[in-house]
């Protein structure tokens, strides 16, 4: 009897312990859980994967959250989507999309929840895009993730160049005007009477064809816009060809053939720099050296030293006021408070995003509008609605600045859409101004920038000190480490037979 009693007690103890463990396990399982989202998947709808260029459209089509899908496991949803960057629209353009993901919560039982959250690093190893390519990702707290993706290039046919003519100043030099929808590359076919002599691919809008005029004959050329890069070849189609008038070459004018282009290619400004992805925006850019450049700048025709008054802005990183030179004083009414450029109402504030635009609001609740702001030693510009400005900003007909996709103002050499620009890096009245339509000396080298601010290579007609129009030659790029790229040639012979004076003008 005593033995049975002990067995009974033991069984009771085991049963009680089992019930306790089961209840404890239930209590644990019933608690709320926090689960990290380890991977992200986004699918792009078919119509965005194969976008066709629409000549009747002024830009990219509108997009919504319905154009992208995520798994239905309930971990996260798409909260907002928008085109990212300058939303350039044209054949072979690569569109970028900004997608905001929000982490979800899921009810399990007895009012207990699983809370999903973002944490750690998200990159191409754990962010998978179907129908596009991963560019970058950034955490927005624990419950938001901003993802930038790129889509396939926009398919379509390039526009044809216009105005194909022979130069009146340089024998055999062909020129044309680029179209609005262009790849930046052209095929030039040279004909002697009705026989094709050669076909040349170039990224210039003028090219010297005289080396191919080796017989007495009438010559003309055809030019078309063509795809050249891998991205262009996969999405762009060649334009129509347009033809020039005939150019008659006499016996005295016949070329000896010197200076013909090797491999029938005349590519000067190709992307020879190292391709990188900007860590903040994720938008592809290019890093390239163009000689040993100093910041010593001699001005051209425009008087950059007398271009406007200074005004004061608030420096949010120091809490102090400072002056931004080269701008006129303005009075701004932003519907909340009226203040002038002394910035007396600027105290402290914060950034926020609404829709596709960034804004900065002061601690008094006023937007920075139609004004500049310094944030962490960088200048930002805001329009009259308070939206942060990106891209080229024209203060007036004479003053242009460039603000990156992040909004920060750039100085020095900047490569934009495969062209080089120079923005004054000297602190002072003209800080950040773009040089354009000017011959500019940077260090000991002279460069020419066209009316749009782009560095020019090849032949350029410039008035000398006596107001005579002279031709000058600016070296094209020959290699990735070419220190002569873009600078004016002086006291030498170029292209086989063109002699240049010490001041750079063509002696003829």
Secondary structure as a PSIPRED ss2 file (coil, helix, strand):
# PSIPRED VFORMAT (PSIPRED V4.0)

   1 X C   1.000  0.000  0.000
   2 X H   0.000  1.000  0.000
   3 X H   0.000  1.000  0.000
   4 X H   0.000  1.000  0.000
   5 X H   0.000  1.000  0.000
   6 X H   0.000  1.000  0.000
   7 X H   0.000  1.000  0.000
   8 X H   0.000  1.000  0.000
   9 X H   0.000  1.000  0.000
  10 X H   0.000  1.000  0.000
  11 X H   0.000  1.000  0.000
  12 X H   0.000  1.000  0.000
  13 X H   0.000  1.000  0.000
  14 X H   0.000  1.000  0.000
  15 X H   0.000  1.000  0.000
  16 X H   0.000  1.000  0.000
  17 X H   0.000  1.000  0.000
  18 X H   0.000  1.000  0.000
  19 X H   0.000  1.000  0.000
  20 X H   0.000  1.000  0.000
  21 X H   0.000  1.000  0.000
  22 X H   0.000  1.000  0.000
  23 X H   0.000  1.000  0.000
  24 X H   0.000  1.000  0.000
  25 X H   0.000  1.000  0.000
  26 X H   0.000  1.000  0.000
  27 X H   0.000  1.000  0.000
  28 X H   0.000  1.000  0.000
  29 X H   0.000  1.000  0.000
  30 X H   0.000  1.000  0.000
  31 X C   1.000  0.000  0.000
  32 X C   1.000  0.000  0.000
  33 X E   0.000  0.000  1.000
  34 X E   0.000  0.000  1.000
  35 X E   0.000  0.000  1.000
  36 X E   0.000  0.000  1.000
  37 X C   1.000  0.000  0.000
  38 X C   1.000  0.000  0.000
  39 X C   1.000  0.000  0.000
  40 X E   0.000  0.000  1.000
  41 X E   0.000  0.000  1.000
  42 X E   0.000  0.000  1.000
  43 X E   0.000  0.000  1.000
  44 X E   0.000  0.000  1.000
  45 X C   1.000  0.000  0.000
  46 X H   0.000  1.000  0.000
  47 X H   0.000  1.000  0.000
  48 X H   0.000  1.000  0.000
  49 X H   0.000  1.000  0.000
  50 X C   1.000  0.000  0.000
  51 X C   1.000  0.000  0.000
  52 X E   0.000  0.000  1.000
  53 X C   1.000  0.000  0.000
  54 X C   1.000  0.000  0.000
  55 X C   1.000  0.000  0.000
  56 X C   1.000  0.000  0.000
  57 X C   1.000  0.000  0.000
  58 X C   1.000  0.000  0.000
  59 X C   1.000  0.000  0.000
  60 X C   1.000  0.000  0.000
  61 X C   1.000  0.000  0.000
  62 X C   1.000  0.000  0.000
  63 X C   1.000  0.000  0.000
  64 X C   1.000  0.000  0.000
  65 X H   0.000  1.000  0.000
  66 X H   0.000  1.000  0.000
  67 X H   0.000  1.000  0.000
  68 X E   0.000  0.000  1.000
  69 X E   0.000  0.000  1.000
  70 X C   1.000  0.000  0.000
  71 X C   1.000  0.000  0.000
  72 X C   1.000  0.000  0.000
  73 X C   1.000  0.000  0.000
  74 X C   1.000  0.000  0.000
  75 X C   1.000  0.000  0.000
  76 X E   0.000  0.000  1.000
  77 X E   0.000  0.000  1.000
  78 X E   0.000  0.000  1.000
  79 X E   0.000  0.000  1.000
  80 X E   0.000  0.000  1.000
  81 X E   0.000  0.000  1.000
  82 X E   0.000  0.000  1.000
  83 X E   0.000  0.000  1.000
  84 X E   0.000  0.000  1.000
  85 X C   1.000  0.000  0.000
  86 X C   1.000  0.000  0.000
  87 X C   1.000  0.000  0.000
  88 X C   1.000  0.000  0.000
  89 X C   1.000  0.000  0.000
  90 X C   1.000  0.000  0.000
  91 X C   1.000  0.000  0.000
  92 X C   1.000  0.000  0.000
  93 X C   1.000  0.000  0.000
  94 X C   1.000  0.000  0.000
  95 X C   1.000  0.000  0.000
  96 X E   0.000  0.000  1.000
  97 X E   0.000  0.000  1.000
  98 X E   0.000  0.000  1.000
  99 X E   0.000  0.000  1.000
 100 X E   0.000  0.000  1.000
 101 X E   0.000  0.000  1.000
 102 X E   0.000  0.000  1.000
 103 X E   0.000  0.000  1.000
 104 X C   1.000  0.000  0.000
 105 X E   0.000  0.000  1.000
 106 X E   0.000  0.000  1.000
 107 X E   0.000  0.000  1.000
 108 X E   0.000  0.000  1.000
 109 X E   0.000  0.000  1.000
 110 X C   1.000  0.000  0.000
 111 X C   1.000  0.000  0.000
 112 X E   0.000  0.000  1.000
 113 X E   0.000  0.000  1.000
 114 X E   0.000  0.000  1.000
 115 X E   0.000  0.000  1.000
 116 X E   0.000  0.000  1.000
 117 X E   0.000  0.000  1.000
 118 X C   1.000  0.000  0.000
 119 X C   1.000  0.000  0.000
 120 X C   1.000  0.000  0.000
 121 X C   1.000  0.000  0.000
 122 X C   1.000  0.000  0.000
 123 X C   1.000  0.000  0.000
 124 X C   1.000  0.000  0.000
 125 X C   1.000  0.000  0.000
 126 X C   1.000  0.000  0.000
 127 X E   0.000  0.000  1.000
 128 X E   0.000  0.000  1.000
 129 X E   0.000  0.000  1.000
 130 X E   0.000  0.000  1.000
 131 X C   1.000  0.000  0.000
 132 X C   1.000  0.000  0.000
 133 X E   0.000  0.000  1.000
 134 X E   0.000  0.000  1.000
 135 X E   0.000  0.000  1.000
 136 X E   0.000  0.000  1.000
 137 X E   0.000  0.000  1.000
 138 X E   0.000  0.000  1.000
 139 X E   0.000  0.000  1.000
 140 X C   1.000  0.000  0.000
 141 X C   1.000  0.000  0.000
 142 X C   1.000  0.000  0.000
 143 X C   1.000  0.000  0.000
 144 X E   0.000  0.000  1.000
 145 X E   0.000  0.000  1.000
 146 X E   0.000  0.000  1.000
 147 X E   0.000  0.000  1.000
 148 X E   0.000  0.000  1.000
 149 X E   0.000  0.000  1.000
 150 X E   0.000  0.000  1.000
 151 X C   1.000  0.000  0.000
 152 X C   1.000  0.000  0.000
 153 X C   1.000  0.000  0.000
 154 X C   1.000  0.000  0.000
 155 X E   0.000  0.000  1.000
 156 X E   0.000  0.000  1.000
 157 X E   0.000  0.000  1.000
 158 X C   1.000  0.000  0.000
 159 X C   1.000  0.000  0.000
 160 X C   1.000  0.000  0.000
 161 X C   1.000  0.000  0.000
 162 X E   0.000  0.000  1.000
 163 X E   0.000  0.000  1.000
 164 X E   0.000  0.000  1.000
 165 X E   0.000  0.000  1.000
 166 X E   0.000  0.000  1.000
 167 X C   1.000  0.000  0.000
 168 X C   1.000  0.000  0.000
 169 X C   1.000  0.000  0.000
 170 X C   1.000  0.000  0.000
 171 X C   1.000  0.000  0.000
 172 X C   1.000  0.000  0.000
 173 X E   0.000  0.000  1.000
 174 X E   0.000  0.000  1.000
 175 X E   0.000  0.000  1.000
 176 X E   0.000  0.000  1.000
 177 X E   0.000  0.000  1.000
 178 X C   1.000  0.000  0.000
 179 X C   1.000  0.000  0.000
 180 X C   1.000  0.000  0.000
 181 X C   1.000  0.000  0.000
 182 X C   1.000  0.000  0.000
 183 X C   1.000  0.000  0.000
 184 X C   1.000  0.000  0.000
 185 X C   1.000  0.000  0.000
 186 X E   0.000  0.000  1.000
 187 X E   0.000  0.000  1.000
 188 X E   0.000  0.000  1.000
 189 X E   0.000  0.000  1.000
 190 X E   0.000  0.000  1.000
 191 X E   0.000  0.000  1.000
 192 X E   0.000  0.000  1.000
 193 X C   1.000  0.000  0.000
 194 X C   1.000  0.000  0.000
 195 X E   0.000  0.000  1.000
 196 X E   0.000  0.000  1.000
 197 X E   0.000  0.000  1.000
 198 X E   0.000  0.000  1.000
 199 X E   0.000  0.000  1.000
 200 X E   0.000  0.000  1.000
 201 X E   0.000  0.000  1.000
 202 X E   0.000  0.000  1.000
 203 X C   1.000  0.000  0.000
 204 X C   1.000  0.000  0.000
 205 X C   1.000  0.000  0.000
 206 X E   0.000  0.000  1.000
 207 X E   0.000  0.000  1.000
 208 X E   0.000  0.000  1.000
 209 X C   1.000  0.000  0.000
 210 X H   0.000  1.000  0.000
 211 X H   0.000  1.000  0.000
 212 X H   0.000  1.000  0.000
 213 X C   1.000  0.000  0.000
 214 X C   1.000  0.000  0.000
 215 X C   1.000  0.000  0.000
 216 X C   1.000  0.000  0.000
 217 X E   0.000  0.000  1.000
 218 X E   0.000  0.000  1.000
 219 X E   0.000  0.000  1.000
 220 X E   0.000  0.000  1.000
 221 X E   0.000  0.000  1.000
 222 X E   0.000  0.000  1.000
 223 X E   0.000  0.000  1.000
 224 X E   0.000  0.000  1.000
 225 X E   0.000  0.000  1.000
 226 X C   1.000  0.000  0.000
 227 X C   1.000  0.000  0.000
 228 X C   1.000  0.000  0.000
 229 X C   1.000  0.000  0.000
 230 X H   0.000  1.000  0.000
 231 X H   0.000  1.000  0.000
 232 X H   0.000  1.000  0.000
 233 X H   0.000  1.000  0.000
 234 X H   0.000  1.000  0.000
 235 X H   0.000  1.000  0.000
 236 X E   0.000  0.000  1.000
 237 X E   0.000  0.000  1.000
 238 X C   1.000  0.000  0.000
 239 X C   1.000  0.000  0.000
 240 X C   1.000  0.000  0.000
 241 X C   1.000  0.000  0.000
 242 X E   0.000  0.000  1.000
 243 X E   0.000  0.000  1.000
 244 X C   1.000  0.000  0.000
 245 X C   1.000  0.000  0.000
 246 X C   1.000  0.000  0.000
 247 X E   0.000  0.000  1.000
 248 X E   0.000  0.000  1.000
 249 X E   0.000  0.000  1.000
 250 X C   1.000  0.000  0.000
 251 X H   0.000  1.000  0.000
 252 X H   0.000  1.000  0.000
 253 X H   0.000  1.000  0.000
 254 X C   1.000  0.000  0.000
 255 X C   1.000  0.000  0.000
 256 X C   1.000  0.000  0.000
 257 X C   1.000  0.000  0.000
 258 X C   1.000  0.000  0.000
 259 X C   1.000  0.000  0.000
 260 X C   1.000  0.000  0.000
 261 X C   1.000  0.000  0.000
 262 X H   0.000  1.000  0.000
 263 X H   0.000  1.000  0.000
 264 X H   0.000  1.000  0.000
 265 X E   0.000  0.000  1.000
 266 X E   0.000  0.000  1.000
 267 X C   1.000  0.000  0.000
 268 X C   1.000  0.000  0.000
 269 X C   1.000  0.000  0.000
 270 X C   1.000  0.000  0.000
 271 X C   1.000  0.000  0.000
 272 X C   1.000  0.000  0.000
 273 X C   1.000  0.000  0.000
 274 X E   0.000  0.000  1.000
 275 X E   0.000  0.000  1.000
 276 X E   0.000  0.000  1.000
 277 X E   0.000  0.000  1.000
 278 X C   1.000  0.000  0.000
 279 X C   1.000  0.000  0.000
 280 X C   1.000  0.000  0.000
 281 X C   1.000  0.000  0.000
 282 X C   1.000  0.000  0.000
 283 X C   1.000  0.000  0.000
 284 X E   0.000  0.000  1.000
 285 X E   0.000  0.000  1.000
 286 X E   0.000  0.000  1.000
 287 X E   0.000  0.000  1.000
 288 X C   1.000  0.000  0.000
 289 X C   1.000  0.000  0.000
 290 X C   1.000  0.000  0.000
 291 X C   1.000  0.000  0.000
 292 X C   1.000  0.000  0.000
 293 X C   1.000  0.000  0.000
 294 X C   1.000  0.000  0.000
 295 X C   1.000  0.000  0.000
 296 X C   1.000  0.000  0.000
 297 X E   0.000  0.000  1.000
 298 X E   0.000  0.000  1.000
 299 X C   1.000  0.000  0.000
 300 X C   1.000  0.000  0.000
 301 X C   1.000  0.000  0.000
 302 X C   1.000  0.000  0.000
 303 X C   1.000  0.000  0.000
 304 X H   0.000  1.000  0.000
 305 X H   0.000  1.000  0.000
 306 X H   0.000  1.000  0.000
 307 X C   1.000  0.000  0.000
 308 X C   1.000  0.000  0.000
 309 X C   1.000  0.000  0.000
 310 X C   1.000  0.000  0.000
 311 X E   0.000  0.000  1.000
 312 X E   0.000  0.000  1.000
 313 X E   0.000  0.000  1.000
 314 X E   0.000  0.000  1.000
 315 X E   0.000  0.000  1.000
 316 X C   1.000  0.000  0.000
 317 X C   1.000  0.000  0.000
 318 X C   1.000  0.000  0.000
 319 X C   1.000  0.000  0.000
 320 X E   0.000  0.000  1.000
 321 X E   0.000  0.000  1.000
 322 X E   0.000  0.000  1.000
 323 X E   0.000  0.000  1.000
 324 X E   0.000  0.000  1.000
 325 X C   1.000  0.000  0.000
 326 X C   1.000  0.000  0.000
 327 X C   1.000  0.000  0.000
 328 X C   1.000  0.000  0.000
 329 X C   1.000  0.000  0.000
 330 X C   1.000  0.000  0.000
 331 X E   0.000  0.000  1.000
 332 X E   0.000  0.000  1.000
 333 X E   0.000  0.000  1.000
 334 X C   1.000  0.000  0.000
 335 X C   1.000  0.000  0.000
 336 X C   1.000  0.000  0.000
 337 X C   1.000  0.000  0.000
 338 X E   0.000  0.000  1.000
 339 X E   0.000  0.000  1.000
 340 X E   0.000  0.000  1.000
 341 X C   1.000  0.000  0.000
 342 X C   1.000  0.000  0.000
 343 X C   1.000  0.000  0.000
 344 X C   1.000  0.000  0.000
 345 X C   1.000  0.000  0.000
 346 X C   1.000  0.000  0.000
 347 X C   1.000  0.000  0.000
 348 X C   1.000  0.000  0.000
 349 X E   0.000  0.000  1.000
 350 X E   0.000  0.000  1.000
 351 X E   0.000  0.000  1.000
 352 X E   0.000  0.000  1.000
 353 X E   0.000  0.000  1.000
 354 X E   0.000  0.000  1.000
 355 X C   1.000  0.000  0.000
 356 X C   1.000  0.000  0.000
 357 X E   0.000  0.000  1.000
 358 X E   0.000  0.000  1.000
 359 X E   0.000  0.000  1.000
 360 X E   0.000  0.000  1.000
 361 X E   0.000  0.000  1.000
 362 X E   0.000  0.000  1.000
 363 X C   1.000  0.000  0.000
 364 X C   1.000  0.000  0.000
 365 X C   1.000  0.000  0.000
 366 X C   1.000  0.000  0.000
 367 X E   0.000  0.000  1.000
 368 X C   1.000  0.000  0.000
 369 X C   1.000  0.000  0.000
 370 X C   1.000  0.000  0.000
 371 X E   0.000  0.000  1.000
 372 X E   0.000  0.000  1.000
 373 X E   0.000  0.000  1.000
 374 X E   0.000  0.000  1.000
 375 X E   0.000  0.000  1.000
 376 X C   1.000  0.000  0.000
 377 X C   1.000  0.000  0.000
 378 X E   0.000  0.000  1.000
 379 X E   0.000  0.000  1.000
 380 X E   0.000  0.000  1.000
 381 X E   0.000  0.000  1.000
 382 X E   0.000  0.000  1.000
 383 X C   1.000  0.000  0.000
 384 X C   1.000  0.000  0.000
 385 X C   1.000  0.000  0.000
 386 X C   1.000  0.000  0.000
 387 X C   1.000  0.000  0.000
 388 X E   0.000  0.000  1.000
 389 X C   1.000  0.000  0.000
 390 X C   1.000  0.000  0.000
 391 X E   0.000  0.000  1.000
 392 X E   0.000  0.000  1.000
 393 X E   0.000  0.000  1.000
 394 X E   0.000  0.000  1.000
 395 X C   1.000  0.000  0.000
 396 X C   1.000  0.000  0.000
 397 X C   1.000  0.000  0.000
 398 X C   1.000  0.000  0.000
 399 X C   1.000  0.000  0.000
 400 X E   0.000  0.000  1.000
 401 X E   0.000  0.000  1.000
 402 X E   0.000  0.000  1.000
 403 X E   0.000  0.000  1.000
 404 X C   1.000  0.000  0.000
 405 X C   1.000  0.000  0.000
 406 X C   1.000  0.000  0.000
 407 X C   1.000  0.000  0.000
 408 X C   1.000  0.000  0.000
 409 X E   0.000  0.000  1.000
 410 X C   1.000  0.000  0.000
 411 X C   1.000  0.000  0.000
 412 X E   0.000  0.000  1.000
 413 X E   0.000  0.000  1.000
 414 X E   0.000  0.000  1.000
 415 X E   0.000  0.000  1.000
 416 X E   0.000  0.000  1.000
 417 X C   1.000  0.000  0.000
 418 X C   1.000  0.000  0.000
 419 X E   0.000  0.000  1.000
 420 X E   0.000  0.000  1.000
 421 X E   0.000  0.000  1.000
 422 X E   0.000  0.000  1.000
 423 X E   0.000  0.000  1.000
 424 X C   1.000  0.000  0.000
 425 X C   1.000  0.000  0.000
 426 X C   1.000  0.000  0.000
 427 X C   1.000  0.000  0.000
 428 X C   1.000  0.000  0.000
 429 X C   1.000  0.000  0.000
 430 X C   1.000  0.000  0.000
 431 X C   1.000  0.000  0.000
 432 X C   1.000  0.000  0.000
 433 X C   1.000  0.000  0.000
 434 X E   0.000  0.000  1.000
 435 X C   1.000  0.000  0.000
 436 X C   1.000  0.000  0.000
 437 X C   1.000  0.000  0.000
 438 X E   0.000  0.000  1.000
 439 X E   0.000  0.000  1.000
 440 X E   0.000  0.000  1.000
 441 X E   0.000  0.000  1.000
 442 X E   0.000  0.000  1.000
 443 X C   1.000  0.000  0.000
 444 X C   1.000  0.000  0.000
 445 X E   0.000  0.000  1.000
 446 X E   0.000  0.000  1.000
 447 X E   0.000  0.000  1.000
 448 X E   0.000  0.000  1.000
 449 X E   0.000  0.000  1.000
 450 X C   1.000  0.000  0.000
 451 X C   1.000  0.000  0.000
 452 X C   1.000  0.000  0.000
 453 X C   1.000  0.000  0.000
 454 X C   1.000  0.000  0.000
 455 X E   0.000  0.000  1.000
 456 X C   1.000  0.000  0.000
 457 X C   1.000  0.000  0.000
 458 X E   0.000  0.000  1.000
 459 X E   0.000  0.000  1.000
 460 X E   0.000  0.000  1.000
 461 X E   0.000  0.000  1.000
 462 X E   0.000  0.000  1.000
 463 X E   0.000  0.000  1.000
 464 X C   1.000  0.000  0.000
 465 X C   1.000  0.000  0.000
 466 X C   1.000  0.000  0.000
 467 X C   1.000  0.000  0.000
 468 X C   1.000  0.000  0.000
 469 X E   0.000  0.000  1.000
 470 X E   0.000  0.000  1.000
 471 X E   0.000  0.000  1.000
 472 X E   0.000  0.000  1.000
 473 X E   0.000  0.000  1.000
 474 X E   0.000  0.000  1.000
 475 X C   1.000  0.000  0.000
 476 X C   1.000  0.000  0.000
 477 X C   1.000  0.000  0.000
 478 X C   1.000  0.000  0.000
 479 X C   1.000  0.000  0.000
 480 X C   1.000  0.000  0.000
 481 X C   1.000  0.000  0.000
 482 X C   1.000  0.000  0.000
 483 X C   1.000  0.000  0.000
 484 X C   1.000  0.000  0.000
 485 X C   1.000  0.000  0.000
 486 X C   1.000  0.000  0.000
 487 X C   1.000  0.000  0.000
 488 X E   0.000  0.000  1.000
 489 X C   1.000  0.000  0.000
 490 X C   1.000  0.000  0.000
 491 X C   1.000  0.000  0.000
 492 X C   1.000  0.000  0.000
 493 X E   0.000  0.000  1.000
 494 X E   0.000  0.000  1.000
 495 X C   1.000  0.000  0.000
 496 X C   1.000  0.000  0.000
 497 X C   1.000  0.000  0.000
 498 X E   0.000  0.000  1.000
 499 X E   0.000  0.000  1.000
 500 X E   0.000  0.000  1.000
 501 X C   1.000  0.000  0.000
 502 X C   1.000  0.000  0.000
 503 X C   1.000  0.000  0.000
 504 X C   1.000  0.000  0.000
 505 X E   0.000  0.000  1.000
 506 X E   0.000  0.000  1.000
 507 X C   1.000  0.000  0.000
 508 X C   1.000  0.000  0.000
